[in-house]
Amino acid sequence: MRRIATEEAFATPEQMAAMEQAVAGGAHDADTPFWSMMWRGQSPFAQRVMRQLLDLEDERLTVMDAHGVDMHVLALTSPGVQSLHAPDAVALARRSNDLLAALIARRPTRFAGLATIAPQSPDAAAREIERAVATLGLNGVMVNSHTNDEYLDEPHYLPIFEAAHAMGVPIYIHPRGPSAGMAAPYRKYGLETAIWGYGAETGLHGVRILVSGLLDRFPGLKIVLGHMGEGIPYWLWRIDYMHRHGSGRPAMRRSVAETFRDHFIVTSSGMHSPEALRFCIDTLGADKLMWAIDYPYQETPGAVAFLDEIALTVEERAAFLHRNAERVFGIGP
């Protein structure tokens, strides 16, 4: 059965250099401690991940072949270009997308790709979505949560939604460290990273989009969340209940639960738990789940072993491993 992994990261030397320069120039957001550790490369984890992020075809394909992974859906690693000044971010996003499209052209059966954009400049981001899909043939858009400590439900980011909806591609909301307003309590014990902060941050972003009423304007738009939905599926009943019994929020044509099921897709990236997968399938439906590894931050053998542990019907397994990804990202058979 075809295996499409749907949240797989890569980096470019130019991106890494730009991020290092931003930190040297005084940037000190919640992503800085992690990337400073990675750049120092003093741990085996950091050395492996940096090597594998920068490798596009050699070790990556060797690992994929060794474990029966047919395709990676690639995206520029978090935080993408979102920590850079707007003009630099716009230019680097464009070059990164050109590089990704060239890779896919060389390996069309092995790679698909999500466009990098610079939300710092929403109009330029919208134009890049149009170019990336219409000209480069990319399969969706990656946004690494907040930009300048703002979230996509703010009105000035509307062009991004309009462009993705018009082009018929999903927006993948990917984690980064918590925004400035929530970061401080996470810094103790290193909780700003994947152990807790990423999920809390990205779950907040997803809920803001969900309850903003924004999605009523875009009936066909899909939002993808990794890591089994960043906690939202487990809280969906309570979010829906409290939304119906609260006030002061935008009116919505559908309930929160209906809106989530209509618009959101969940991947298993970095969350290789059979129990969590079964809960999400039972809560959302088998057509709402996609397999992912979170390569290279999570290692491929564990993500593949997870497939052997889960009790799924043949139809559920096919949907999870490839059919949903083919539908959501427009990937050919």
N, C-alpha and C positions, 0 to 999 in steps of 0.2 A: 504494500500500500504506500502510495506517495507520501513523503514527509516534507512539509513546508514549514520552516521555522520562521516566525513572523515578527520577532523583535531582536534583530542581530546587529551589533554595532561595528562601525569602523571609524577610523580617524585618519587624518592627513597630517603630515609634518607641518603644513602651513597652519592648520587649526591649532595644533599643540603649541606652536611658536606664538601665535596670536594670543592664546589664553595665558601663556607664561608672561608675555609682555603686559597684558592687562593687569595681572597680579603684581608684577613689578612696579606698575604705575599707580598702585594704591588700591586696586579692587580687593575687597575682603568680604565676599559673601559666603554663604554657608557651603558653597562648593569648593572654596579655596583649600580647606584642610585636606580633603580627599585628594585633590589634584596635586597639591604640593607633595603629599606622600607618594603619589604615583610618579611624579617627575624625578624625585630623588632615587626611586628604584631600588630601595634598600631591602625590600622583602621579595621572596620568590613570587608571591602573588602579583606585586606591582610589575616585576620584570616580565612575567608571562603575559599579563593583560596588555601592557604597553606594546609588547612585541606582536601580539595577535591583533590588536586594534589596527596597527599600521600595516599589517600584512593583508593583502586583498585576495590573492589567488593561490599562493603556494601552500603554506601551512593550513590556511583556512579550508581549502579544498581537500587536503589530505585528511584533516580531522572529520570533515563531512563524509568523505568516502568511507573512512574507517568505521563509522557508526550509522551508515545508511541514511544520511540526511540528504534529501534531494535538492532542496533550495533554501537559501537564506533570503529573507526580505530585509535589506540593508538600510541603515540610517546612520547619519553622522552622529557620533557619540555625544551624549549630553555633556554640557548644556548647549551643544551646537555652536551657533554664532551669537547666542543671546546675551552673552556677557560683554560683548564688544560695542564700540561706538557705532552708531547706525550706518554711516557710509562704508566703514570697513566690513560690517556684518553683511550688508547687502552684496558687496562684491565677493566676499568669501563664500557666501551661500551659493551664488551663481557658479563660481568655479568648482565648488564641491559637487554640485549637481551635474555639471558637465563631466567631471571625473567619474561619477557614479554611472551616468548614462553610457559612457564609453566602456566601462567594465561590463555592464549588462549586455551591451552589443557584442562583446567578445564571448560572453558566457550566458546566452539567453535562457538556457535550460537550468542554470544553477543559481541565478540571482535575479531578484526583483528589487525595487528601491523606492524609498520614501524621500520626497524632496525636503531639503533644508530651506528654511525661510528666516528672514529677519523681522520678527514682529515689531521691533523698534520703529520700523517704517512700514505701517500697515499697507499703504498703497503699493509700495515696491514689493512687499510680500505677496500681495494679490497678483501682481504682474508675474512674479516668479512662479507662483503656482500654475498660472496659465501656460507659461513657457515650459515648465518642467513636465507638465502632462501632455500638452498638445504637440510640442516640438521634440522633447526628450523621451517621452513615453514612460515617465515614472508613474508609480502606482498609488500614490497618496502623499500626504503631508505629515511631517513630524514637527511637533511643537514641544519643547522641553519645559513644560509648565510655565511659570511666571517669567515675565520680561520686565526689567526695571521695577520689580516687586508688584507688578500689575498682572491681572488675570484676563483671559480672553473674553469674558462676559462684559467687559467695559465697552461702551459704545464705539470708541474709536478703533476697535479691532474688528468691526463688522465686515470690512472688505475681505478679510481672510475667510470668514464663513461664506460670504457671497461667492468668492472665487472657487472654493472647494466644492460648494454645492453646484455651481454652474458647470464645473468640469467633471462632476460625478465621481469624486474621489473622497476617501475618508480622511479625517484628521486624527492622528495618533497623538494623544497627550501622554508624554513620557516624563518620568520623574527628573527632578533636580533637587538640590538642597532647599530647605524651607526659605520662604521669602523673609525679608528683614523683620517684618512685624511679628513673626512667629518663631524666629530662629533661636533666640537666646536660650530658652529652656532646653533645647535639643543639644546644645554644644557640650554640656557635661556628659561624660561617658561616651562621646562620639555618636550620639543618637541622631545626628542630622543626616546620616547616610542611610543605606538600604535597611539597616536593622529596624528603623522605625520612621525616621523623618521623611524619607522619600514617599512612603505610602501615605503618611498623614498629609503631606503637602499636595500630592497629586490627587488624592481623594477629595481634598477641599476644592481643588480646581474643578474636578468633575462635578461635584455637587453644586458649585456655583453656576456652572453652565446648565446643569439639569434644572434648577429651580428658577433660573432667570427668565424663563419664558422665551428665550432666544430660539430654541429649536422648533417652536411653533411656526417660525418663519421659513424653515428649511425642511420640508417634509421628507426629503430623500437622504438627508445628510447622516452619515455614520460617524460616531466618535469611538475610537478604540482606546481602551485602557488595559495596560499590562498588569502582571502580578495579581491575577485573579480579580481584577476590577478595583484594585487599590482600596479594598475594604467595603466598597459600596454595596455589593450584593448581600453582604451579611447584615447591613444596616438598612436595607431597602424598605423592609416593612415599617420600621420605626420612622424613617425619613418621610415615607408616604403618609403615615398616620399623623405625625406632628405637623406636616405641611397642611393637611386637611383641617387641623384644629388650631392653626395659628393665623396670624394676620400680619399685614405690613409687607407681604411679599408680592411680586408680580403675579397677575392672574395667568393661569395656564389653561389651555383648551382640554388637556388630558391630565390625568393624575400623574404624580411623580413616577409611580411604578410603571404606568403605561408608557410614559415618555422614555424612561430608561430602557424598557424592553424594545421600544420601537427604534431607538437611535444608537444605543451603546452595544459594542462588541467587546468581549473580554478575552485576553490571552493569558496563557499560563506562565509567561516569562518569569524566571526566577522563583517560581512557586510550585515546586514539583510535589504537590501533596494530593494523593488520590482522594482523600476525604474532601478537600476543598473543591476539587474538580467536580466531584459528584454533587456537592451542594449547589455549585453554580449551574450545572446542567439542569438539575431539578428546579432551581429557582428561575432561571432565565430561558431555558430551552437549549437543545443540542445545537441549534443553528446560530447560537450566540457565542460559541467558544472556539478559540483557535490555539493551536500548539505553538509554543515558542521556547527558546532556550535561554535567551539573554546572554548570548555569546559576545565577548569572551569572559564576562564577569561571572557567569555561571558556566561550569564545564559541561561539555557535550555528553560524556558518558552517563552522568547522573540524570540528565534530561531524557536520554533515551531509555535508561533503565526504568524511569518513571512510567514510560509507556507500557512496559511489561507488567507493571504492578496494578494498573487500573482495570477495573471490570466494566467494560463498555460493550454494547451491542455492536454488530458490524456497521450498522448505519451511524451510530454515535461516533465510532472510531473514524470512519471515513470523513464525517463532517469535521471532526476535531483536527484531524491530521492534514487534510488538504481541501476539502470541498468548500468550507467556509472561507478559507483564505483565497481560493480561486474566485469566489463570488465577490467578496469584500474588496479585494485589491485588483480585480480584473486580470488575474493570472490565467494564461491559457493552459489547456490540458497538456 
